[in-house]
């Protein structure tokens, strides 16, 4: 097997981007959802399922700056500065302690979304629903695409940290990752332990480029995939980092015996 792609979003809800290399540490992907947007009045973290337009926004974080580009070409670049204001927000029923930031990004997002929002810095995994890493196989993607009547399906739609190519016909059956639960999986320099399947919501129906609903993916998944205890169909798996390290697209991947 090999690593087909790696990626994440520096601002929660914005476009999932592929990278040549990512680094895994005990909390997951370094840089993943290190920022989020908050509705200060409601004390709530903005989620993609309610704000699909965020998917069309490209955000890139650098050592000393954050760049945000909107679909119309307007953008903001700068180093977000902490204001000293800390806000406790609700995120999926649990509190998230966030640091509000100054900079041009909040105004850009507020104009784009048509409501006042603030950019905030999030502690590691504070605005991550499940485990710090998600994994999806090319075989699973191919089977879903076949059921939807297409030749392919963009993996970015599922915002997986790592996409794995099984690389041989015997392992190319769909949903191979479902059978990896509890096993160690080597990804480049890193090792993860595969965990529970990932429950999916209506976000998977949104185009990963525009944020516009374009395919009945959730309905299709509900028709043939197992369900989580909460009722959502599952697709892909969570994983926890056992050995930190770098992971590049093209790296070898393998299951421990």
MOPE-V388010 format. One record per pair of residues at least 6 apart in sequence whose C-alpha atoms are under 8 Angstrom apart, sorted by sequence separation. I is the first residue (numbers start at 0). J is the second residue. D is the distance in Angstrom with one decimal. If there is no record, write none. Layout:
{{I & J & D} {I & J & D}}
This chain:
{{8 & 14 & 6.3} {22 & 28 & 5.8} {23 & 29 & 6.1} {37 & 43 & 5.6} {38 & 44 & 6.4} {47 & 53 & 6.6} {59 & 65 & 5.9} {60 & 66 & 6.4} {68 & 74 & 4.3} {88 & 94 & 5.6} {89 & 95 & 6.2} {109 & 115 & 4.8} {144 & 150 & 6.3} {145 & 151 & 7.6} {165 & 171 & 5.7} {184 & 190 & 5.6} {185 & 191 & 6.5} {205 & 211 & 5.2} {206 & 212 & 6.1} {226 & 232 & 4.3} {227 & 233 & 6.2} {8 & 15 & 4.9} {21 & 28 & 6.7} {22 & 29 & 5.7} {37 & 44 & 4.5} {38 & 45 & 6.8} {47 & 54 & 7.3} {58 & 65 & 7.2} {59 & 66 & 5.3} {67 & 74 & 5.4} {68 & 75 & 6.7} {87 & 94 & 6.1} {88 & 95 & 5.2} {109 & 116 & 5.3} {124 & 131 & 6.7} {144 & 151 & 5.3} {183 & 190 & 6.6} {184 & 191 & 5.3} {205 & 212 & 4.2} {206 & 213 & 6.0} {225 & 232 & 5.7} {226 & 233 & 5.7} {7 & 15 & 5.3} {8 & 16 & 6.1} {21 & 29 & 7.2} {36 & 44 & 6.0} {37 & 45 & 5.5} {58 & 66 & 5.6} {59 & 67 & 6.6} {66 & 74 & 7.2} {67 & 75 & 5.3} {87 & 95 & 5.5} {88 & 96 & 6.6} {108 & 116 & 6.9} {109 & 117 & 7.7} {144 & 152 & 5.5} {154 & 162 & 7.6} {183 & 191 & 5.6} {184 & 192 & 6.1} {204 & 212 & 5.4} {205 & 213 & 5.9} {206 & 214 & 7.7} {224 & 232 & 5.8} {225 & 233 & 6.0} {6 & 15 & 6.7} {7 & 16 & 5.6} {35 & 44 & 6.9} {36 & 45 & 5.6} {58 & 67 & 4.4} {66 & 75 & 5.8} {67 & 76 & 6.5} {87 & 96 & 4.6} {88 & 97 & 7.3} {106 & 115 & 7.8} {141 & 150 & 7.9} {143 & 152 & 7.8} {183 & 192 & 4.5} {184 & 193 & 7.0} {204 & 213 & 6.2} {205 & 214 & 7.1} {224 & 233 & 6.3} {6 & 16 & 5.3} {7 & 17 & 6.8} {35 & 45 & 7.4} {57 & 67 & 5.8} {58 & 68 & 6.4} {66 & 76 & 4.3} {86 & 96 & 5.9} {87 & 97 & 6.2} {106 & 116 & 7.7} {141 & 151 & 6.4} {182 & 192 & 5.6} {183 & 193 & 6.4} {204 & 214 & 5.3} {221 & 231 & 7.4} {224 & 234 & 7.4} {6 & 17 & 4.2} {56 & 67 & 7.0} {57 & 68 & 5.2} {65 & 76 & 5.6} {66 & 77 & 6.7} {85 & 96 & 6.8} {86 & 97 & 5.3} {105 & 116 & 6.2} {106 & 117 & 7.9} {140 & 151 & 7.6} {141 & 152 & 7.2} {181 & 192 & 6.1} {182 & 193 & 5.7} {204 & 215 & 5.7} {221 & 232 & 5.2} {5 & 17 & 5.7} {6 & 18 & 5.4} {56 & 68 & 5.9} {57 & 69 & 6.7} {64 & 76 & 6.6} {65 & 77 & 5.6} {85 & 97 & 5.6} {86 & 98 & 6.4} {105 & 117 & 4.9} {140 & 152 & 6.5} {180 & 192 & 7.8} {181 & 193 & 5.3} {204 & 216 & 5.2} {220 & 232 & 6.0} {4 & 17 & 6.7} {5 & 18 & 5.9} {56 & 69 & 5.0} {64 & 77 & 5.0} {65 & 78 & 5.9} {85 & 98 & 4.6} {86 & 99 & 7.1} {105 & 118 & 5.3} {180 & 193 & 5.0} {181 & 194 & 5.8} {203 & 216 & 6.2} {204 & 217 & 6.3} {220 & 233 & 7.6} {4 & 18 & 7.7} {5 & 19 & 7.2} {55 & 69 & 7.0} {56 & 70 & 6.4} {63 & 77 & 7.9} {64 & 78 & 4.2} {65 & 79 & 7.2} {84 & 98 & 6.0} {85 & 99 & 6.1} {104 & 118 & 6.8} {140 & 154 & 7.2} {179 & 193 & 6.2} {180 & 194 & 5.1} {203 & 217 & 6.4} {220 & 234 & 7.7} {4 & 19 & 8.0} {5 & 20 & 6.9} {6 & 21 & 7.2} {55 & 70 & 6.2} {63 & 78 & 5.9} {64 & 79 & 7.1} {83 & 98 & 7.1} {84 & 99 & 5.6} {179 & 194 & 8.0} {180 & 195 & 6.6} {217 & 232 & 7.6} {5 & 21 & 6.8} {82 & 98 & 7.6} {83 & 99 & 7.3} {201 & 217 & 6.1} {81 & 98 & 6.5} {82 & 99 & 6.2} {100 & 117 & 7.3} {101 & 118 & 7.7} {200 & 217 & 6.8} {81 & 99 & 6.1} {82 & 100 & 5.6} {99 & 117 & 6.8} {100 & 118 & 5.8} {199 & 217 & 7.3} {81 & 100 & 4.5} {82 & 101 & 6.2} {99 & 118 & 6.2} {100 & 119 & 5.4} {177 & 196 & 6.9} {80 & 100 & 5.2} {81 & 101 & 6.2} {99 & 119 & 4.3} {100 & 120 & 7.0} {7 & 28 & 7.7} {9 & 30 & 5.8} {10 & 31 & 7.6} {11 & 32 & 4.8} {79 & 100 & 5.7} {80 & 101 & 5.0} {98 & 119 & 5.3} {99 & 120 & 6.5} {8 & 30 & 7.9} {9 & 31 & 5.1} {10 & 32 & 4.9} {11 & 33 & 7.6} {79 & 101 & 5.6} {80 & 102 & 6.6} {97 & 119 & 6.0} {98 & 120 & 5.2} {7 & 30 & 7.9} {8 & 31 & 5.6} {9 & 32 & 4.5} {10 & 33 & 6.3} {11 & 34 & 6.3} {12 & 35 & 7.8} {79 & 102 & 5.2} {97 & 120 & 5.8} {98 & 121 & 6.8} {7 & 31 & 5.5} {8 & 32 & 5.7} {9 & 33 & 5.7} {10 & 34 & 4.6} {11 & 35 & 4.9} {78 & 102 & 6.9} {97 & 121 & 5.2} {135 & 159 & 6.3} {7 & 32 & 7.6} {9 & 34 & 6.2} {10 & 35 & 5.1} {11 & 36 & 7.3} {77 & 102 & 6.5} {96 & 121 & 7.2} {97 & 122 & 7.1} {134 & 159 & 5.6} {137 & 162 & 6.7} {10 & 36 & 7.6} {77 & 103 & 7.0} {95 & 121 & 7.8} {96 & 122 & 7.5} {133 & 159 & 5.2} {134 & 160 & 6.1} {135 & 161 & 6.5} {136 & 162 & 5.5} {137 & 163 & 6.1} {138 & 164 & 7.3} {76 & 103 & 7.2} {77 & 104 & 8.0} {132 & 159 & 7.7} {133 & 160 & 5.1} {134 & 161 & 4.9} {135 & 162 & 4.9} {136 & 163 & 4.7} {137 & 164 & 5.2} {138 & 165 & 7.3} {75 & 103 & 5.9} {76 & 104 & 7.4} {132 & 160 & 5.7} {133 & 161 & 6.4} {134 & 162 & 5.8} {135 & 163 & 6.2} {136 & 164 & 5.9} {137 & 165 & 7.1} {198 & 226 & 7.5} {75 & 104 & 5.8} {96 & 125 & 7.6} {132 & 161 & 7.6} {134 & 163 & 7.2} {136 & 165 & 7.1} {198 & 227 & 6.0} {30 & 60 & 7.8} {95 & 125 & 5.7} {95 & 126 & 7.1} {142 & 173 & 5.8} {196 & 227 & 7.7} {200 & 231 & 6.7} {75 & 107 & 7.0} {141 & 173 & 7.4} {199 & 231 & 5.8} {12 & 45 & 7.7} {74 & 107 & 7.5} {138 & 171 & 5.2} {139 & 172 & 7.4} {140 & 173 & 7.6} {198 & 231 & 5.4} {199 & 232 & 5.8} {12 & 46 & 6.2} {13 & 47 & 8.0} {137 & 171 & 7.9} {138 & 172 & 5.7} {139 & 173 & 4.2} {198 & 232 & 5.7} {199 & 233 & 5.7} {11 & 46 & 7.6} {12 & 47 & 5.0} {138 & 173 & 4.5} {139 & 174 & 4.8} {198 & 233 & 4.3} {199 & 234 & 6.7} {90 & 126 & 6.7} {137 & 173 & 8.0} {138 & 174 & 6.6} {139 & 175 & 7.3} {197 & 233 & 5.1} {198 & 234 & 6.5} {67 & 104 & 7.0} {91 & 128 & 7.4} {136 & 173 & 7.8} {138 & 175 & 7.3} {196 & 233 & 5.7} {197 & 234 & 5.6} {136 & 174 & 7.1} {196 & 234 & 6.4} {197 & 235 & 5.5} {14 & 53 & 7.1} {15 & 54 & 7.6} {136 & 175 & 7.1} {196 & 235 & 5.7} {197 & 236 & 5.1} {13 & 53 & 4.9} {14 & 54 & 4.5} {136 & 176 & 6.6} {196 & 236 & 4.1} {197 & 237 & 6.1} {12 & 53 & 5.7} {13 & 54 & 4.6} {14 & 55 & 5.9} {135 & 176 & 7.0} {195 & 236 & 5.7} {196 & 237 & 6.0} {12 & 54 & 6.1} {13 & 55 & 6.8} {14 & 56 & 5.7} {69 & 111 & 8.0} {134 & 176 & 7.8} {194 & 236 & 6.3} {195 & 237 & 5.6} {13 & 56 & 5.4} {14 & 57 & 5.4} {193 & 236 & 6.9} {194 & 237 & 5.1} {195 & 238 & 7.7} {13 & 57 & 6.2} {14 & 58 & 7.2} {42 & 86 & 7.4} {44 & 88 & 6.4} {193 & 237 & 6.1} {194 & 238 & 5.1} {13 & 58 & 6.7} {42 & 87 & 6.9} {43 & 88 & 5.0} {44 & 89 & 6.8} {193 & 238 & 4.3} {194 & 239 & 7.3} {42 & 88 & 4.7} {43 & 89 & 5.3} {44 & 90 & 6.2} {157 & 203 & 6.1} {192 & 238 & 5.4} {193 & 239 & 6.7} {39 & 86 & 7.8} {42 & 89 & 6.5} {43 & 90 & 6.8} {156 & 203 & 5.8} {191 & 238 & 6.0} {192 & 239 & 5.4} {10 & 58 & 6.6} {156 & 204 & 8.0} {191 & 239 & 5.4} {192 & 240 & 6.4} {9 & 58 & 6.5} {156 & 205 & 7.2} {191 & 240 & 4.3} {192 & 241 & 6.5} {8 & 58 & 7.2} {9 & 59 & 6.5} {156 & 206 & 6.6} {190 & 240 & 6.2} {191 & 241 & 5.0} {8 & 59 & 8.0} {9 & 60 & 6.3} {37 & 88 & 8.0} {156 & 207 & 4.8} {189 & 240 & 7.5} {190 & 241 & 5.5} {191 & 242 & 6.7} {155 & 207 & 5.9} {189 & 241 & 7.6} {190 & 242 & 4.8} {189 & 242 & 5.2} {190 & 243 & 6.8} {153 & 207 & 7.6} {188 & 242 & 8.0} {189 & 243 & 5.0} {190 & 244 & 7.9} {188 & 243 & 7.3} {189 & 244 & 4.4} {188 & 244 & 4.8} {189 & 245 & 6.2} {187 & 244 & 7.6} {188 & 245 & 5.4} {189 & 246 & 6.7} {177 & 235 & 7.3} {187 & 245 & 6.5} {188 & 246 & 6.1} {176 & 235 & 6.7} {177 & 236 & 6.9} {187 & 246 & 4.8} {52 & 112 & 7.6} {174 & 234 & 7.9} {176 & 236 & 6.7} {186 & 246 & 6.1} {187 & 247 & 6.7} {174 & 235 & 7.6} {187 & 250 & 5.0} {133 & 197 & 7.7} {186 & 250 & 6.9} {187 & 251 & 5.7} {186 & 251 & 6.4} {187 & 252 & 6.4} {185 & 251 & 7.8} {186 & 252 & 4.7} {185 & 252 & 5.2} {186 & 253 & 7.0} {184 & 252 & 6.9} {185 & 253 & 5.1} {147 & 216 & 7.6} {184 & 253 & 5.6} {185 & 254 & 6.3} {184 & 254 & 4.5} {185 & 255 & 7.5} {183 & 254 & 5.9} {184 & 255 & 6.2} {147 & 219 & 7.2} {182 & 254 & 6.9} {183 & 255 & 5.4} {146 & 219 & 7.5} {182 & 255 & 6.8} {143 & 219 & 7.8} {159 & 235 & 8.0} {38 & 115 & 6.9} {39 & 116 & 6.8} {143 & 220 & 7.6} {38 & 116 & 5.0} {39 & 117 & 7.0} {37 & 116 & 5.5} {38 & 117 & 6.7} {36 & 116 & 6.3} {37 & 117 & 5.4} {36 & 117 & 5.5} {37 & 118 & 6.5} {36 & 118 & 4.7} {37 & 119 & 7.0} {44 & 126 & 7.9} {35 & 118 & 5.9} {36 & 119 & 6.0} {34 & 118 & 6.9} {35 & 119 & 5.4} {34 & 119 & 5.6} {35 & 120 & 6.5} {34 & 120 & 4.6} {35 & 121 & 6.6} {33 & 120 & 6.0} {34 & 121 & 5.3} {33 & 121 & 5.3} {32 & 121 & 7.4} {33 & 122 & 6.8} {163 & 252 & 7.5} {33 & 123 & 6.6} {32 & 123 & 7.9} {35 & 126 & 7.6} {32 & 124 & 7.7} {32 & 126 & 7.1} {32 & 127 & 7.4} {139 & 235 & 8.0} {26 & 123 & 6.6} {26 & 124 & 6.8} {135 & 234 & 7.6} {136 & 235 & 7.3} {135 & 235 & 4.6} {134 & 235 & 5.6} {135 & 236 & 6.6} {133 & 235 & 6.9} {134 & 236 & 5.3} {27 & 130 & 7.7} {28 & 131 & 6.8} {133 & 236 & 5.6} {134 & 237 & 6.3} {27 & 131 & 4.1} {28 & 132 & 6.9} {133 & 237 & 4.5} {134 & 238 & 7.2} {26 & 131 & 5.6} {27 & 132 & 5.4} {132 & 237 & 5.7} {133 & 238 & 5.9} {131 & 237 & 7.5} {132 & 238 & 5.1} {130 & 237 & 5.7} {131 & 238 & 6.9} {132 & 239 & 6.3} {129 & 237 & 7.3} {130 & 238 & 6.1} {131 & 239 & 6.3} {132 & 240 & 7.6} {130 & 239 & 6.3} {131 & 240 & 7.8} {11 & 126 & 7.5} {28 & 160 & 7.5} {16 & 155 & 7.5} {15 & 155 & 6.0} {15 & 158 & 5.8} {7 & 158 & 6.9} {51 & 202 & 7.5} {6 & 158 & 7.6} {7 & 159 & 7.5} {48 & 200 & 7.8} {55 & 207 & 7.4} {6 & 159 & 7.1} {7 & 160 & 6.0} {48 & 201 & 6.6} {54 & 207 & 6.3} {55 & 208 & 5.4} {5 & 159 & 7.6} {6 & 160 & 5.2} {48 & 202 & 5.4} {51 & 205 & 7.3} {54 & 208 & 6.5} {55 & 209 & 4.6} {5 & 160 & 5.5} {6 & 161 & 6.7} {47 & 202 & 6.7} {54 & 209 & 6.3} {55 & 210 & 5.5} {5 & 161 & 4.6} {54 & 210 & 4.9} {4 & 161 & 5.8} {5 & 162 & 6.4} {52 & 209 & 7.2} {53 & 210 & 6.9} {3 & 161 & 7.5} {4 & 162 & 5.1} {52 & 210 & 5.2} {2 & 161 & 7.0} {3 & 162 & 5.4} {4 & 163 & 7.2} {51 & 210 & 5.0} {52 & 211 & 7.4} {2 & 162 & 6.2} {3 & 163 & 5.2} {51 & 211 & 7.0} {2 & 163 & 4.7} {3 & 164 & 5.6} {1 & 163 & 5.9} {2 & 164 & 6.2} {0 & 163 & 7.0} {1 & 164 & 5.4} {0 & 164 & 5.7} {1 & 165 & 6.7} {0 & 165 & 4.5} {1 & 166 & 7.0} {0 & 166 & 5.1} {23 & 189 & 6.8} {0 & 167 & 7.7} {2 & 186 & 6.9} {1 & 186 & 7.9} {2 & 187 & 7.8} {15 & 207 & 7.4} {14 & 207 & 6.7} {14 & 208 & 6.9} {27 & 239 & 7.1} {26 & 239 & 7.8} {27 & 240 & 6.4} {25 & 239 & 7.3} {26 & 240 & 7.2} {25 & 240 & 5.2} {24 & 240 & 6.5} {25 & 241 & 6.9} {23 & 240 & 7.0} {25 & 242 & 7.7} {24 & 242 & 7.6} {25 & 243 & 6.5} {24 & 243 & 4.6} {23 & 243 & 5.2} {24 & 244 & 6.8} {22 & 243 & 7.5} {23 & 244 & 5.4} {22 & 244 & 5.6} {23 & 245 & 6.2} {22 & 245 & 4.3} {23 & 246 & 7.4} {21 & 245 & 5.8} {22 & 246 & 6.1} {20 & 245 & 6.8} {21 & 246 & 5.4} {20 & 246 & 5.6} {21 & 247 & 6.5} {20 & 247 & 4.2} {19 & 247 & 5.7} {20 & 248 & 6.5} {19 & 248 & 5.8} {18 & 248 & 7.9} {5 & 246 & 7.6} {5 & 247 & 6.9} {4 & 247 & 7.6} {5 & 248 & 6.2} {4 & 248 & 4.9} {2 & 247 & 7.1} {3 & 248 & 5.4} {4 & 249 & 7.6} {2 & 248 & 5.3} {3 & 249 & 5.8} {2 & 249 & 5.2} {3 & 250 & 8.0} {1 & 249 & 5.9} {2 & 250 & 5.3} {1 & 250 & 5.6} {2 & 251 & 6.2} {1 & 251 & 4.3} {2 & 252 & 6.0} {0 & 251 & 6.2} {1 & 252 & 4.6} {0 & 252 & 5.1} {1 & 253 & 7.6} {0 & 253 & 6.0}}
